[in-house]
Amino acid sequence: MNERSKVDTTITESQLPQAGRDAEHMQGHWVLARLGKRVLRPGGEKLTKRMLAHTPLAGKRVVEFAPGLGRTTRLILNAGPVAYTGVDRDEQVVKIIGPLAASVGGTCIRADASQTGLPDGSTNMVIGEAMLTMQSERGKRAIIGEAHRILRPGGLYAIHEMGLAPDDLDDSVKDAIRKDLARAIKVNARPLTAVEWRELLESEGFEVVWSGVEPMALLKMRRNLADEGVGGVLCIARNVLTHADLRTRVLQMRRVFNTYGDALTGIAFVVRRKD
Ligand SMILES: C[S@@+](CC[C@H](N)C(=O)[O-])C[C@H]1O[C@@H](n2cnc3c(N)ncnc32)[C@H](O)[C@@H]1O
């Protein structure tokens, strides 16, 4: 048994971020976590695994931005990096990820990903999922710039975010999507088209190595069976039935996701620091 497998994987309700907040005002991803969801990213674990297939982690120094409840953290740690540092601004997340990271001699720090305090050029790999979409344009640039600063030249940055399609989607639809998402998930989510994500990453000193897309199926049954398993889905279903306040929120989120259908995607990029 390795050290990691001895770490308790159960996350209790009181350990979750925003545990003390009422359902009406909770950010959408923590509503889903409260219901029992553990994979909190638009393209699901399938897109995560496709992305990680392009980021060789064994023997590498890895920084994970926004590890959340740690599902990708486990995939990273199982790949055998020589160093792991998680960076999340939520102290509950730091408490959840800390012991997991410590099991392989790593750590999780509480910091904004735009100002990690980590040394220049100190890592080979930065991975961050479902965290850039929720930043303003300035915030996105600051975080991408920080990834660039802490990476060694040639180092890789992998992101998995919410996308908009097609690339020529009308501006009025983009605006409507942003407003409806903000209302439903209580986060100022600003997804971008594939071209906009690419241009943003390139303008901060990266070149694209790989990109991939999966449907935005966060609340679809098939995705949940794949990501959470049968037991997880049964637990989520029971919680939806027994928590009217959380049910209201999740139904509102589902309405917005369904309204925009294929215009919302899960999108991932692996990019290389150019200089
Ligand atoms: C939607 S969850 C995604 C969690 C996980 N990456 C996943 O895909 O399941 C968003 C996470 O991003 C973190 N976060 C958001 N903005 C951040 C920032 N500027 N700096 C550090 N962490 C941030 C939140 O605390 C939360 O843990």
The ligand as an SDF file (V2000), in Angstrom:
LIG
                    3D

 27 29  0  0  0  0  0  0  0  0999 V2000
  -15.0590   24.7420  -10.3870 C   0  0  0  0  0  0  0  0  0  0  0  0
  -13.8830   24.3940   -9.1550 S   0  0  0  0  0  0  0  0  0  0  0  0
  -12.7940   23.3430  -10.0770 C   0  0  0  0  0  0  0  0  0  0  0  0
  -12.0530   22.3960   -9.2070 C   0  0  0  0  0  0  0  0  0  0  0  0
  -11.2150   21.3400   -9.9290 C   0  0  0  0  0  0  0  0  0  0  0  0
  -10.1280   21.9750  -10.6790 N   0  0  0  0  0  0  0  0  0  0  0  0
  -12.0530   20.5040  -10.8550 C   0  0  0  0  0  0  0  0  0  0  0  0
  -11.9420   20.6810  -12.0780 O   0  0  0  0  0  0  0  0  0  0  0  0
  -12.8300   19.6470  -10.3880 O   0  0  0  0  0  0  0  0  0  0  0  0
  -12.9920   25.9230   -9.0730 C   0  0  0  0  0  0  0  0  0  0  0  0
  -11.8060   25.9470   -8.1220 C   0  0  0  0  0  0  0  0  0  0  0  0
  -11.0050   27.0820   -8.4550 O   0  0  0  0  0  0  0  0  0  0  0  0
  -10.5750   27.7270   -7.2800 C   0  0  0  0  0  0  0  0  0  0  0  0
  -10.2190   29.0980   -7.7070 N   0  0  0  0  0  0  0  0  0  0  0  0
  -10.9990   29.9590   -8.3970 C   0  0  0  0  0  0  0  0  0  0  0  0
  -10.3350   31.0840   -8.6810 N   0  0  0  0  0  0  0  0  0  0  0  0
   -9.0850   30.9500   -8.1600 C   0  0  0  0  0  0  0  0  0  0  0  0
   -7.9390   31.7670   -8.1230 C   0  0  0  0  0  0  0  0  0  0  0  0
   -7.9420   32.9800   -8.7000 N   0  0  0  0  0  0  0  0  0  0  0  0
   -6.8380   31.3160   -7.5110 N   0  0  0  0  0  0  0  0  0  0  0  0
   -6.8230   30.0940   -6.9170 C   0  0  0  0  0  0  0  0  0  0  0  0
   -7.8860   29.2600   -6.9220 N   0  0  0  0  0  0  0  0  0  0  0  0
   -9.0070   29.6670   -7.5350 C   0  0  0  0  0  0  0  0  0  0  0  0
  -11.7600   27.5760   -6.3550 C   0  0  0  0  0  0  0  0  0  0  0  0
  -11.4250   27.7750   -5.0070 O   0  0  0  0  0  0  0  0  0  0  0  0
  -12.1570   26.1250   -6.6660 C   0  0  0  0  0  0  0  0  0  0  0  0
  -11.4160   25.2150   -5.8920 O   0  0  0  0  0  0  0  0  0  0  0  0
  1  2  1  0
  2  3  1  0
  2 10  1  0
  3  4  1  0
  4  5  1  0
  5  6  1  0
  5  7  1  0
  7  8  2  0
  7  9  1  0
 10 11  1  0
 11 12  1  0
 11 26  1  0
 12 13  1  0
 13 14  1  0
 13 24  1  0
 14 15  1  0
 14 23  1  0
 15 16  2  0
 16 17  1  0
 17 18  1  0
 17 23  2  0
 18 19  1  0
 18 20  2  0
 20 21  1  0
 21 22  2  0
 22 23  1  0
 24 25  1  0
 24 26  1  0
 26 27  1  0
M  CHG  2   2   1   9  -1
M  END
$$$$
